[in-house]
């Protein structure tokens, strides 16, 4: 079973604050993804990565940076947090890009920007 | 662009009744279709995938058949249980990026 962990699980910051969300997967998956989940919008892809040092832009990237430092670790950075970024953030990983490659999700990080 | 549209909830059912969650999609590329389930306090997890037209995917009593002509893959279960209470997402993958496009999710509440 794929294992994806996220930290912190909850975070409160103020407008303009600097926040880093962390994600680690321990199943040697090459592909990792960051989503945000909001009522009325479902899950939306922010950034994703094919491997260490690689970064791809997702569907809602504005206000977010990401960095993939190793195969295991993928970070989401909010350098000037705004209340509109209050959300539940999920990280996911998958083995490949093929049609049968399942995405495994972490437990989520709830971020509140005051 | 690619999109997915599904039944909006919440849906409240009694145990033992049947469930249908409608999902349709739009894409000009070859689709791979999934149903994910999300229990309270957890991340989404794969329920099953439906890889080919006119084939059925199934798991835990849930099933869906991909209708290529109607561009749909509705989720069904004949007899729901209280433990099925969760949010259900249909998802579409196209191309070679691995990206998933999710529907808005359908919240199911099953009452004993």
Interface residues (C-beta under 8 A of the other chain):
Chain A: X4 X31 X33 X40 X41 X42 X43 X44 X45 X48 X56 X58 X90 X92 X94 X96 X97 X99 X100 X101 X102 X103 X104 X105 X106 X107 X108
Chain B: X32 X41 X42 X43 X44 X45 X46 X49 X51 X89 X93 X96 X97 X98 X99 X100 X102 X103 X104 X105
